[in-house]
Amino acid sequence: MFQVFASTPENMGPGEIAVHAARAEAMGFDGLQVPDAIHDGLLLSAMALNATKNLVVGTAVLVAFPRSPMTVAVASWDLQKMSGGRFELGLGTQVKANIEQRYSSRWDSPVSQMSEYVQSLKAIFSSFQTGERLNFVGEHYAFTKLQPFFNPGPIEHPEIPILCGAVGPSMTKMVGRVADGMITHPTNSPPEYIRDVCLPRLQAGFELGGHDGNAFKLVLAPLTATGSDEENVSAQWEKQRSLLGFLYSTPAYWPSLELFGWRDKGQQLQELTRAGNWQDMPRIITDEMLDKFVPRGAYDVIAEVYRERYAGLTQRITFPMPEDPADDQLAARAVAALQE
């Protein structure tokens, strides 16, 4: 029913990623998502691809604006060639403060900037493959020079899927118009939000882009509470409570709260962050809220929980790797059940 992609902890570095990827492949996952937060997502992707034979590996998501589309195109082309077509490029904007203050990069108009980023990548890929003159000129990016010496040349699998993270209405619509897929934010994973908010925005983008969206990859990435027994499930449940408390202190993620009438919870969380009262944030996230946002169940039932929530909404989901490799066989059976 689903393509199932394993997730990767954001603090996992080059020393651990190869083993992590090999575990995911051995467990039967279709793919692996690697982050770009504490460590470089392209480097992690290279190491994961090199450690596997069949696993699709994608960045989820590569911070785009501090990197030139040309440098990302070259790295992606190399990764696609070395892996025999197993690489997917996931892109994201991050937030204005991080782009300007952490990366010292430009934050212009993020929706139009990301649109041109995706379109320029596709133009560069086309020139790599065909040798035709590169001529992409937009408001934010212009690529008009690619001498034969710098062109890496054609490869066997030139169609590199470009997926984008999106939260707001304009960004979501833009992604539907120009990209090959979208990776949802964990705060946007409730089925009601996907059905009533996300899918209509994507459909509007498909229509603007002049395509039906049948090949579009919508990746749902929920926070999940699962494990070998109820004790472990409960521990994950509380971990996700803390994470949602942190995430929902950011107003950009409040639309999904507003859908359920919980905007006041976001305001309370924001006030706690301003006061530096981080330890009280989890208590704002009630069990009722967790039920909406976090699928819960031990490995022997979690596949059915996923089906009840997401069947008919998507064909691709993410699923957490066990923290303890001793649980890999149990998790593998859940993955297989999700794929049936």
C-alpha positions in Angstrom: 0.0 0.0 0.0 2.8 2.5 1.0 6.3 3.1 0.0 8.0 3.4 3.4 11.0 5.6 4.0 13.1 5.4 7.2 13.9 8.5 9.1 17.4 9.6 10.3 18.1 11.4 13.6 19.2 14.9 13.0 22.3 14.4 15.2 23.5 11.4 13.2 26.8 12.1 11.6 29.2 10.6 9.0 30.5 8.1 11.5 27.1 6.4 11.9 25.2 7.0 8.7 26.5 4.0 6.7 25.5 1.5 9.4 22.1 3.2 9.7 21.5 3.0 6.0 22.5 -0.6 5.8 20.2 -1.4 8.6 17.3 0.3 6.8 18.0 -1.7 3.7 18.2 -5.0 5.6 14.9 -4.2 7.3 13.2 -3.8 3.9 12.6 0.0 3.8 12.1 1.4 0.3 14.1 4.5 1.1 15.9 6.6 3.6 15.6 10.3 4.4 18.7 12.1 5.6 18.6 15.5 7.4 20.6 18.6 6.7 20.8 20.3 10.1 23.8 19.5 12.2 25.7 17.6 9.5 25.9 18.1 5.7 22.9 16.4 4.0 24.8 15.8 0.7 27.7 14.2 2.4 25.4 12.0 4.5 23.5 11.0 1.3 26.8 10.0 -0.4 27.8 7.7 2.5 24.3 6.2 2.7 24.1 5.4 -1.0 27.6 4.0 -0.9 26.6 1.6 1.9 23.5 0.3 0.1 22.6 -1.4 -3.2 18.8 -0.8 -3.6 17.8 1.8 -1.1 16.5 5.2 -2.4 18.2 8.0 -0.4 16.8 11.6 -0.3 17.6 14.7 1.6 14.8 15.8 3.9 15.4 18.6 3.6 18.5 20.3 2.2 18.7 24.0 3.2 18.6 25.6 -0.3 19.2 29.3 -0.2 22.8 29.3 1.3 23.8 26.9 -1.6 24.1 27.9 -5.2 21.7 25.8 -7.4 24.8 25.0 -9.6 26.8 23.5 -6.7 23.7 21.5 -5.6 23.1 20.3 -9.2 26.7 19.1 -9.6 26.6 17.2 -6.3 23.1 15.7 -7.1 24.3 14.6 -10.6 27.3 12.9 -9.0 25.1 11.2 -6.4 22.6 10.0 -9.0 25.4 8.6 -11.2 27.3 6.8 -8.4 24.0 5.2 -7.1 22.6 4.1 -10.4 19.5 6.4 -10.0 18.7 6.1 -6.3 19.0 9.7 -5.2 16.2 12.2 -4.6 16.8 15.9 -3.8 14.6 17.3 -1.1 14.8 21.1 -0.6 13.6 23.5 2.1 13.8 27.2 2.8 14.5 27.1 6.6 13.4 30.3 8.3 14.4 33.9 7.7 16.5 34.3 10.9 18.5 31.2 10.3 19.2 32.0 6.6 20.3 35.6 7.4 22.0 35.1 10.8 23.2 31.5 10.8 24.2 31.2 7.1 24.7 35.0 6.3 22.6 34.4 3.1 19.9 36.3 1.3 16.2 35.9 2.2 14.3 37.6 -0.6 10.8 36.4 -1.4 11.0 32.7 -0.4 8.2 31.4 -2.5 9.4 32.9 -5.8 13.0 32.2 -4.8 12.3 28.6 -4.2 10.3 28.3 -7.4 13.2 29.7 -9.4 15.6 27.4 -7.4 13.7 24.3 -8.6 13.3 25.6 -12.1 17.0 26.5 -12.4 18.0 23.0 -11.2 15.9 21.4 -13.9 17.4 23.7 -16.5 20.9 22.8 -15.3 20.2 19.1 -15.3 18.9 19.4 -18.8 22.1 21.1 -20.0 24.2 18.4 -18.2 22.3 15.7 -20.1 21.9 17.2 -23.5 24.8 19.6 -23.8 22.5 22.3 -25.0 23.2 25.9 -24.0 22.3 26.8 -20.4 20.0 29.8 -20.4 18.0 30.3 -17.2 17.3 33.9 -16.2 15.0 34.8 -13.4 14.5 37.5 -10.7 16.6 35.7 -8.2 18.9 33.4 -10.2 20.6 33.6 -13.6 22.6 30.8 -15.2 23.9 31.5 -18.7 27.3 30.0 -18.8 28.3 26.3 -18.7 31.4 25.6 -20.8 31.9 22.0 -22.0 34.9 21.7 -19.7 32.6 22.1 -16.6 29.7 20.0 -17.9 29.8 16.6 -16.2 27.9 15.1 -19.2 25.0 12.7 -19.6 24.2 9.9 -17.1 22.0 6.8 -17.3 19.3 8.2 -14.9 19.0 11.9 -15.5 15.6 12.4 -14.0 16.4 13.4 -10.4 13.2 13.9 -8.4 13.1 17.3 -6.7 10.9 17.4 -3.7 10.3 20.5 -1.4 9.2 21.0 2.1 6.2 23.3 2.4 3.9 24.6 5.2 2.1 27.8 4.0 -0.5 28.1 1.3 1.6 29.9 -1.3 4.6 27.6 -0.9 2.4 24.5 -1.1 0.7 25.7 -4.2 4.1 26.6 -5.8 5.5 23.1 -5.0 2.5 21.5 -6.7 3.2 23.7 -9.7 6.9 23.2 -10.3 8.3 20.4 -8.1 8.1 16.6 -8.3 6.9 16.1 -4.7 6.4 17.5 -1.3 7.6 16.5 2.1 5.1 17.5 4.9 6.2 19.0 8.1 5.4 16.8 11.2 3.0 19.5 12.4 1.0 19.1 9.2 0.5 15.4 9.3 -3.0 14.9 10.7 -5.2 13.3 8.0 -7.8 16.1 8.4 -5.2 18.7 7.6 -3.8 16.7 4.6 -7.3 16.1 3.1 -8.9 19.5 3.8 -6.0 21.9 3.5 -2.9 20.4 1.9 -4.4 18.5 -1.0 -6.6 21.4 -2.3 -3.6 23.7 -2.3 -1.5 21.1 -4.2 -4.4 20.6 -6.7 -4.4 24.3 -7.4 -0.7 24.1 -8.1 -1.1 21.1 -10.4 -3.6 23.1 -12.4 -1.3 26.2 -12.6 1.5 23.9 -13.7 -0.7 22.2 -16.4 -0.3 18.7 -15.1 -2.6 16.2 -13.3 -0.3 15.4 -10.4 -0.5 11.7 -10.9 3.3 11.3 -10.7 3.6 13.8 -7.8 5.2 12.3 -4.6 3.5 13.5 -1.4 5.6 12.3 1.5 3.8 12.3 4.9 6.3 12.5 7.8 4.3 12.1 11.1 5.9 11.9 14.5 5.2 8.4 15.6 5.0 6.6 19.0 5.9 3.0 18.5 8.0 0.3 20.0 8.2 -3.3 21.1 5.8 -3.0 24.0 3.6 -0.4 25.8 6.4 0.8 28.0 8.4 1.8 25.0 5.4 3.2 23.2 4.6 5.4 26.2 8.2 6.7 26.3 8.0 7.7 22.7 4.6 9.3 23.3 6.1 11.6 25.9 9.1 12.3 23.7 6.7 13.5 20.9 4.8 15.6 23.4 8.0 17.5 24.2 8.9 17.9 20.5 5.4 19.2 19.6 5.6 21.6 22.5 8.8 23.0 21.0 7.5 23.0 17.4 4.2 24.7 18.2 5.9 27.6 19.9 6.6 28.8 16.4 3.6 30.7 14.9 4.4 29.5 11.4 3.2 26.0 12.4 -0.1 27.2 14.0 -2.4 26.7 11.0 -2.8 23.0 11.9 -3.6 24.0 15.5 -6.1 26.5 14.2 -7.9 23.8 12.2 -8.8 22.0 15.5 -9.4 25.2 17.5 -6.2 25.1 19.4 -4.5 28.4 18.5 -4.5 29.4 22.2 -2.1 26.5 22.8 0.4 28.0 20.4 0.1 31.3 22.0 0.7 29.8 25.4 3.8 28.0 24.1 5.1 31.1 22.5 4.7 32.9 25.9 6.7 30.2 27.6 9.6 30.5 25.2 9.7 34.2 25.6 9.9 33.6 29.4 12.6 31.0 28.9 10.3 28.5 30.6 11.1 25.5 28.4 10.4 22.8 31.0 6.7 23.6 31.2 6.1 23.4 27.4 5.1 19.7 27.3 2.2 20.2 29.7 0.5 22.4 27.1 0.3 19.5 24.7 -2.7 17.4 25.9 -3.4 13.8 25.1 -6.2 14.9 22.8 -3.7 16.9 20.8 -1.3 14.0 20.7 -4.0 11.7 19.4 -4.5 14.0 16.4 -0.9 14.5 15.5 0.9 11.3 16.6 0.1 7.7 15.4 0.5 5.4 18.4 0.9 1.6 18.7 3.3 -1.2 19.2 5.0 -2.7 16.2 2.4 -5.4 15.9 -0.5 -2.9 15.4 1.1 0.3 14.1 0.7 -0.6 10.4 -3.1 -0.8 10.9 -3.0 2.6 12.7 -1.2 4.1 9.7 -3.7 2.6 7.3 -6.6 4.0 9.2 -5.1 7.5 9.2 -3.4 7.8 5.8 -5.0 5.3 3.3 -6.1 7.2 0.2 -4.1 10.3 1.1 -0.7 9.3 0.0 1.5 6.5 -1.3 4.6 7.4 0.6 5.2 7.7 4.4 8.1 7.9 6.8 8.5 5.4 9.6 11.1 5.6 12.5 14.0 3.3 12.8 14.2 1.5 16.1 16.6 3.2 18.6 17.6 -0.4 19.7 18.8 -2.6 16.8 17.4 -5.6 18.9 14.0 -4.4 17.7 14.8 -4.4 14.0 13.0 -7.6 13.2 9.8 -6.4 14.9 10.0 -3.1 13.0 10.8 -4.9 9.8 7.5 -6.8 10.1 5.7 -3.5 10.6 7.4 -2.1 7.5 6.4 -5.2 5.4 2.8 -4.8 6.6 2.7 -1.2 5.5 4.0 -2.2 2.1 1.3 -4.8 1.5 
